[in-house]
Amino acid sequence: MTIDIDKTAEIALAVLALTQHTDHAGGVRAWKGIDWDVLDTMHQKGWIDNPVGKAKSVSISKAGLSLALEAQNRYLNIEPSVEDIKQLEEGMWTYALRGDADWFDAHLHTEFVEVGRSGRRYSRGDFFPVSVKPFEATLPLPGYRVQKLANGCALTTYESNVRYDSHVETAFRTSTWVYEDSKWQLLYHQGTAHHNDA
């Protein structure tokens, strides 16, 4: 992901200035840590553990981490890398992951829809419980291409070549991925049968 370093520096400077004080020469200085009142407020809100102690770091709670990610997206223009999607897309075409219900649950969006090679429409619920017969797909995916549509939204296109026993199915594939809950999730997938099916 890319970070707007100039905006990050400005926000860090604003936080740093919370601890400003005048030194003996009349200059303005600031402690390199975060102001104690700010840390205490974070603790009271349940975002971090108690900052009082010898440790120079604090533990961030799940709620605090979620809010921190929202703040990063809002103020720092952090963009998830679309390059991370290739591994997920190829994971869909490995037998081990295709049969892993937890993996599918984590990466299929709650509003997921698929239109398969046959033209049949599937919803997220159609994939659970997970049941898949053995297959072997060509990897890396032939003709794979990813295109960023907007921040946190990307489109992938490729061809699938999948062997089930002696039968091979080929198709043109399109996926729409969205970045939510700190991870890429598959929102829409479509397969169009290839005329060269064996």
Phi and psi restraints in degrees (value plus and minus 20) as a CYANA .aco file:
   2 THR   PHI    -123.2   -83.2
   2 THR   PSI     127.2   167.2
   3 ILE   PHI    -143.4  -103.4
   3 ILE   PSI     115.5   155.5
   4 ASP   PHI     -95.4   -55.4
   4 ASP   PSI      74.5   114.5
   5 ILE   PHI     -86.5   -46.5
   5 ILE   PSI     -51.8   -11.8
   6 ASP   PHI     -87.0   -47.0
   6 ASP   PSI     -63.7   -23.7
   7 LYS   PHI     -87.6   -47.6
   7 LYS   PSI     -57.6   -17.6
   8 THR   PHI     -80.2   -40.2
   8 THR   PSI     -63.9   -23.9
   9 ALA   PHI     -83.4   -43.4
   9 ALA   PSI     -58.2   -18.2
  10 GLU   PHI     -84.6   -44.6
  10 GLU   PSI     -64.1   -24.1
  11 ILE   PHI     -86.4   -46.4
  11 ILE   PSI     -60.4   -20.4
  12 ALA   PHI     -83.6   -43.6
  12 ALA   PSI     -57.7   -17.7
  13 LEU   PHI     -84.8   -44.8
  13 LEU   PSI     -59.9   -19.9
  14 ALA   PHI     -82.7   -42.7
  14 ALA   PSI     -61.0   -21.0
  15 VAL   PHI     -87.9   -47.9
  15 VAL   PSI     -62.0   -22.0
  16 LEU   PHI     -80.7   -40.7
  16 LEU   PSI     -59.4   -19.4
  17 ALA   PHI     -88.0   -48.0
  17 ALA   PSI     -33.4     6.6
  18 LEU   PHI     -82.6   -42.6
  18 LEU   PSI     -43.7    -3.7
  19 THR   PHI    -125.7   -85.7
  19 THR   PSI      -0.2    39.8
  20 GLN   PHI     -86.4   -46.4
  20 GLN   PSI     125.4   165.4
  21 HIS   PHI    -173.3  -133.3
  21 HIS   PSI     144.5   184.5
  22 THR   PHI    -115.1   -75.1
  22 THR   PSI     109.9   149.9
  23 ASP   PHI    -107.0   -67.0
  23 ASP   PSI    -198.4  -158.4
  24 HIS   PHI     -85.6   -45.6
  24 HIS   PSI     -40.4    -0.4
  25 ALA   PHI    -115.3   -75.3
  25 ALA   PSI     -16.0    24.0
  26 GLY   PHI      69.4   109.4
  26 GLY   PSI     -17.1    22.9
  27 GLY   PHI    -102.7   -62.7
  27 GLY   PSI     145.0   185.0
  28 VAL   PHI    -122.8   -82.8
  28 VAL   PSI     106.8   146.8
  29 ARG   PHI    -145.2  -105.2
  29 ARG   PSI     147.5   187.5
  30 ALA   PHI    -166.8  -126.8
  30 ALA   PSI     122.8   162.8
  31 TRP   PHI     -88.4   -48.4
  31 TRP   PSI     128.2   168.2
  32 LYS   PHI     -97.5   -57.5
  32 LYS   PSI     -32.9     7.1
  33 GLY   PHI    -110.4   -70.4
  33 GLY   PSI     158.0   198.0
  34 ILE   PHI    -104.4   -64.4
  34 ILE   PSI     123.6   163.6
  35 ASP   PHI     -73.1   -33.1
  35 ASP   PSI     117.6   157.6
  36 TRP   PHI     -82.2   -42.2
  36 TRP   PSI     -56.8   -16.8
  37 ASP   PHI     -83.9   -43.9
  37 ASP   PSI     -57.1   -17.1
  38 VAL   PHI     -87.2   -47.2
  38 VAL   PSI     -64.0   -24.0
  39 LEU   PHI     -81.9   -41.9
  39 LEU   PSI     -61.7   -21.7
  40 ASP   PHI     -84.3   -44.3
  40 ASP   PSI     -58.6   -18.6
  41 THR   PHI     -83.6   -43.6
  41 THR   PSI     -62.7   -22.7
  42 MET   PHI     -80.1   -40.1
  42 MET   PSI     -60.8   -20.8
  43 HIS   PHI     -85.7   -45.7
  43 HIS   PSI     -64.0   -24.0
  44 GLN   PHI     -82.9   -42.9
  44 GLN   PSI     -52.0   -12.0
  45 LYS   PHI    -101.7   -61.7
  45 LYS   PSI     -26.2    13.8
  46 GLY   PHI      63.8   103.8
  46 GLY   PSI      -3.4    36.6
  47 TRP   PHI    -104.3   -64.3
  47 TRP   PSI     -49.7    -9.7
  48 ILE   PHI    -157.0  -117.0
  48 ILE   PSI     145.8   185.8
  49 ASP   PHI     -99.8   -59.8
  49 ASP   PSI     159.7   199.7
  50 ASN   PHI     -81.4   -41.4
  50 ASN   PSI     100.7   140.7
  51 PRO   PHI     -98.6   -58.6
  51 PRO   PSI     -30.9     9.1
  52 VAL   PHI     -94.0   -54.0
  52 VAL   PSI     106.0   146.0
  53 GLY   PHI     130.8   170.8
  53 GLY   PSI    -199.7  -159.7
  54 LYS   PHI    -101.1   -61.1
  54 LYS   PSI     -40.2    -0.2
  55 ALA   PHI     -84.4   -44.4
  55 ALA   PSI     122.4   162.4
  56 LYS   PHI    -110.8   -70.8
  56 LYS   PSI     -16.7    23.3
  57 SER   PHI    -151.3  -111.3
  57 SER   PSI     142.5   182.5
  58 VAL   PHI    -146.7  -106.7
  58 VAL   PSI     136.2   176.2
  59 SER   PHI    -109.3   -69.3
  59 SER   PSI     113.1   153.1
  60 ILE   PHI    -115.9   -75.9
  60 ILE   PSI     110.3   150.3
  61 SER   PHI     -95.4   -55.4
  61 SER   PSI     149.8   189.8
  62 LYS   PHI     -81.5   -41.5
  62 LYS   PSI     -61.9   -21.9
  63 ALA   PHI     -85.1   -45.1
  63 ALA   PSI     -59.9   -19.9
  64 GLY   PHI     -85.7   -45.7
  64 GLY   PSI     -59.7   -19.7
  65 LEU   PHI     -85.7   -45.7
  65 LEU   PSI     -61.1   -21.1
  66 SER   PHI     -81.3   -41.3
  66 SER   PSI     -63.8   -23.8
  67 LEU   PHI     -87.1   -47.1
  67 LEU   PSI     -57.9   -17.9
  68 ALA   PHI     -82.0   -42.0
  68 ALA   PSI     -60.5   -20.5
  69 LEU   PHI     -85.7   -45.7
  69 LEU   PSI     -59.5   -19.5
  70 GLU   PHI     -82.7   -42.7
  70 GLU   PSI     -62.2   -22.2
  71 ALA   PHI     -85.9   -45.9
  71 ALA   PSI     -59.1   -19.1
  72 GLN   PHI     -81.6   -41.6
  72 GLN   PSI     -64.7   -24.7
  73 ASN   PHI     -85.6   -45.6
  73 ASN   PSI     -56.2   -16.2
  74 ARG   PHI     -94.8   -54.8
  74 ARG   PSI     -61.4   -21.4
  75 TYR   PHI    -125.8   -85.8
  75 TYR   PSI     -44.7    -4.7
  76 LEU   PHI    -129.2   -89.2
  76 LEU   PSI     -19.8    20.2
  77 ASN   PHI      34.9    74.9
  77 ASN   PSI      21.1    61.1
  78 ILE   PHI     -95.4   -55.4
  78 ILE   PSI     107.7   147.7
  79 GLU   PHI    -137.5   -97.5
  79 GLU   PSI     108.1   148.1
  80 PRO   PHI     -85.6   -45.6
  80 PRO   PSI     124.4   164.4
  81 SER   PHI     -97.2   -57.2
  81 SER   PSI     106.6   146.6
  82 VAL   PHI     -90.9   -50.9
  82 VAL   PSI     -35.2     4.8
  83 GLU   PHI     -85.5   -45.5
  83 GLU   PSI     -43.9    -3.9
  84 ASP   PHI     -89.3   -49.3
  84 ASP   PSI     -38.1     1.9
  85 ILE   PHI     -91.0   -51.0
  85 ILE   PSI     -51.0   -11.0
  86 LYS   PHI     -77.1   -37.1
  86 LYS   PSI     -64.1   -24.1
  87 GLN   PHI     -82.5   -42.5
  87 GLN   PSI     -58.4   -18.4
  88 LEU   PHI     -88.5   -48.5
  88 LEU   PSI     -63.4   -23.4
  89 GLU   PHI     -82.2   -42.2
  89 GLU   PSI     -62.8   -22.8
  90 GLU   PHI     -89.9   -49.9
  90 GLU   PSI     -48.3    -8.3
  91 GLY   PHI     -81.6   -41.6
  91 GLY   PSI     -51.2   -11.2
  92 MET   PHI     -84.3   -44.3
  92 MET   PSI     -40.5    -0.5
  93 TRP   PHI    -129.2   -89.2
  93 TRP   PSI       3.3    43.3
  94 THR   PHI    -133.7   -93.7
  94 THR   PSI     115.7   155.7
  95 TYR   PHI     -80.5   -40.5
  95 TYR   PSI     -58.4   -18.4
  96 ALA   PHI     -82.2   -42.2
  96 ALA   PSI     -64.8   -24.8
  97 LEU   PHI     -99.8   -59.8
  97 LEU   PSI     -53.3   -13.3
  98 ARG   PHI     -80.8   -40.8
  98 ARG   PSI     -48.6    -8.6
  99 GLY   PHI    -115.6   -75.6
  99 GLY   PSI     -13.7    26.3
 100 ASP   PHI    -116.4   -76.4
 100 ASP   PSI      84.8   124.8
 101 ALA   PHI     -82.2   -42.2
 101 ALA   PSI     -58.3   -18.3
 102 ASP   PHI     -85.2   -45.2
 102 ASP   PSI     -60.0   -20.0
 103 TRP   PHI     -85.1   -45.1
 103 TRP   PSI     -63.8   -23.8
 104 PHE   PHI     -85.1   -45.1
 104 PHE   PSI     -61.1   -21.1
 105 ASP   PHI     -80.7   -40.7
 105 ASP   PSI     -56.0   -16.0
 106 ALA   PHI     -95.6   -55.6
 106 ALA   PSI     -47.7    -7.7
 107 HIS   PHI    -133.6   -93.6
 107 HIS   PSI     -22.8    17.2
 108 LEU   PHI    -116.7   -76.7
 108 LEU   PSI     104.4   144.4
 109 HIS   PHI     -82.6   -42.6
 109 HIS   PSI     132.5   172.5
 110 THR   PHI     -81.6   -41.6
 110 THR   PSI     -45.2    -5.2
 111 GLU   PHI    -123.3   -83.3
 111 GLU   PSI       1.6    41.6
 112 PHE   PHI     -78.1   -38.1
 112 PHE   PSI     119.2   159.2
 113 VAL   PHI    -158.8  -118.8
 113 VAL   PSI     120.7   160.7
 114 GLU   PHI    -150.2  -110.2
 114 GLU   PSI     120.3   160.3
 115 VAL   PHI    -133.8   -93.8
 115 VAL   PSI      90.4   130.4
 116 GLY   PHI     -98.5   -58.5
 116 GLY   PSI    -199.8  -159.8
 117 ARG   PHI     -76.7   -36.7
 117 ARG   PSI     -53.1   -13.1
 118 SER   PHI     -99.7   -59.7
 118 SER   PSI     -30.3     9.7
 119 GLY   PHI      73.2   113.2
 119 GLY   PSI     -23.1    16.9
 120 ARG   PHI     -94.3   -54.3
 120 ARG   PSI     122.2   162.2
 121 ARG   PHI    -117.0   -77.0
 121 ARG   PSI     114.3   154.3
 122 TYR   PHI    -143.4  -103.4
 122 TYR   PSI     124.3   164.3
 123 SER   PHI    -126.6   -86.6
 123 SER   PSI     155.0   195.0
 124 ARG   PHI     -77.4   -37.4
 124 ARG   PSI     -61.3   -21.3
 125 GLY   PHI     -83.6   -43.6
 125 GLY   PSI     -42.6    -2.6
 126 ASP   PHI     -88.7   -48.7
 126 ASP   PSI     -35.2     4.8
 127 PHE   PHI    -113.1   -73.1
 127 PHE   PSI     -23.6    16.4
 128 PHE   PHI    -143.1  -103.1
 128 PHE   PSI     114.3   154.3
 129 PRO   PHI     -89.0   -49.0
 129 PRO   PSI     129.3   169.3
 130 VAL   PHI     -91.0   -51.0
 130 VAL   PSI     108.3   148.3
 131 SER   PHI    -165.9  -125.9
 131 SER   PSI      98.9   138.9
 132 VAL   PHI    -163.0  -123.0
 132 VAL   PSI     117.3   157.3
 133 LYS   PHI    -104.0   -64.0
 133 LYS   PSI     134.6   174.6
 134 PRO   PHI     -76.2   -36.2
 134 PRO   PSI     121.4   161.4
 135 PHE   PHI    -172.4  -132.4
 135 PHE   PSI     146.5   186.5
 136 GLU   PHI    -158.8  -118.8
 136 GLU   PSI     100.6   140.6
 137 ALA   PHI    -127.5   -87.5
 137 ALA   PSI     132.9   172.9
 138 THR   PHI     -94.0   -54.0
 138 THR   PSI     101.2   141.2
 139 LEU   PHI    -150.9  -110.9
 139 LEU   PSI     122.7   162.7
 140 PRO   PHI     -84.5   -44.5
 140 PRO   PSI     138.7   178.7
 141 LEU   PHI     -82.8   -42.8
 141 LEU   PSI     104.8   144.8
 142 PRO   PHI     -81.4   -41.4
 142 PRO   PSI     112.8   152.8
 143 GLY   PHI      48.6    88.6
 143 GLY   PSI      -0.6    39.4
 144 TYR   PHI     -80.0   -40.0
 144 TYR   PSI     113.9   153.9
 145 ARG   PHI    -166.9  -126.9
 145 ARG   PSI     119.1   159.1
 146 VAL   PHI    -143.7  -103.7
 146 VAL   PSI     119.2   159.2
 147 GLN   PHI    -152.5  -112.5
 147 GLN   PSI     106.3   146.3
 148 LYS   PHI     -95.4   -55.4
 148 LYS   PSI     104.8   144.8
 149 LEU   PHI    -114.2   -74.2
 149 LEU   PSI     -55.1   -15.1
 150 ALA   PHI    -184.9  -144.9
 150 ALA   PSI     152.7   192.7
 151 ASN   PHI     -81.1   -41.1
 151 ASN   PSI     100.0   140.0
 152 GLY   PHI      60.5   100.5
 152 GLY   PSI      -1.8    38.2
 153 CYS   PHI    -165.7  -125.7
 153 CYS   PSI     108.9   148.9
 154 ALA   PHI    -163.9  -123.9
 154 ALA   PSI     134.6   174.6
 155 LEU   PHI    -138.8   -98.8
 155 LEU   PSI     111.8   151.8
 156 THR   PHI    -136.7   -96.7
 156 THR   PSI     126.6   166.6
 157 THR   PHI    -155.7  -115.7
 157 THR   PSI     126.1   166.1
 158 TYR   PHI    -192.8  -152.8
 158 TYR   PSI     158.4   198.4
 159 GLU   PHI    -131.4   -91.4
 159 GLU   PSI     123.4   163.4
 160 SER   PHI    -130.7   -90.7
 160 SER   PSI     115.4   155.4
 161 ASN   PHI    -145.7  -105.7
 161 ASN   PSI      88.3   128.3
 162 VAL   PHI    -146.0  -106.0
 162 VAL   PSI     109.0   149.0
 163 ARG   PHI    -124.3   -84.3
 163 ARG   PSI     104.3   144.3
 164 TYR   PHI    -133.8   -93.8
 164 TYR   PSI      86.2   126.2
 165 ASP   PHI      35.3    75.3
 165 ASP   PSI    -134.3   -94.3
 166 SER   PHI    -120.1   -80.1
 166 SER   PSI     -21.6    18.4
 167 HIS   PHI    -118.7   -78.7
 167 HIS   PSI     113.3   153.3
 168 VAL   PHI    -133.9   -93.9
 168 VAL   PSI     110.2   150.2
 169 GLU   PHI    -134.5   -94.5
 169 GLU   PSI     111.8   151.8
 170 THR   PHI    -141.9  -101.9
 170 THR   PSI     130.8   170.8
 171 ALA   PHI    -180.6  -140.6
 171 ALA   PSI     136.6   176.6
 172 PHE   PHI    -109.0   -69.0
 172 PHE   PSI     115.4   155.4
 173 ARG   PHI    -144.1  -104.1
 173 ARG   PSI     125.6   165.6
 174 THR   PHI    -158.2  -118.2
 174 THR   PSI     112.8   152.8
 175 SER   PHI    -151.0  -111.0
 175 SER   PSI     123.6   163.6
 176 THR   PHI    -133.7   -93.7
 176 THR   PSI     103.0   143.0
 177 TRP   PHI    -133.0   -93.0
 177 TRP   PSI     120.3   160.3
 178 VAL   PHI    -146.0  -106.0
 178 VAL   PSI     127.4   167.4
 179 TYR   PHI    -118.9   -78.9
 179 TYR   PSI      86.5   126.5
 180 GLU   PHI    -158.5  -118.5
 180 GLU   PSI     130.9   170.9
 181 ASP   PHI      34.0    74.0
 181 ASP   PSI      19.2    59.2
 182 SER   PHI      46.4    86.4
 182 SER   PSI       4.2    44.2
 183 LYS   PHI    -176.7  -136.7
 183 LYS   PSI     137.8   177.8
 184 TRP   PHI     -95.4   -55.4
 184 TRP   PSI     116.0   156.0
 185 GLN   PHI    -151.9  -111.9
 185 GLN   PSI     121.2   161.2
 186 LEU   PHI    -100.4   -60.4
 186 LEU   PSI      97.3   137.3
 187 LEU   PHI    -115.6   -75.6
 187 LEU   PSI     -58.9   -18.9
 188 TYR   PHI    -168.0  -128.0
 188 TYR   PSI     121.0   161.0
 189 HIS   PHI    -161.9  -121.9
 189 HIS   PSI     120.7   160.7
 190 GLN   PHI    -159.2  -119.2
 190 GLN   PSI     118.5   158.5
 191 GLY   PHI    -141.3  -101.3
 191 GLY   PSI     114.8   154.8
 192 THR   PHI    -139.1   -99.1
 192 THR   PSI     101.2   141.2
 193 ALA   PHI     -76.6   -36.6
 193 ALA   PSI     118.6   158.6
 194 HIS   PHI    -107.9   -67.9
 194 HIS   PSI     119.3   159.3
 195 HIS   PHI     -89.9   -49.9
 195 HIS   PSI     -31.7     8.3
 196 ASN   PHI    -116.8   -76.8
 196 ASN   PSI      -0.4    39.6
 197 ASP   PHI     -72.7   -32.7
 197 ASP   PSI     116.8   156.8
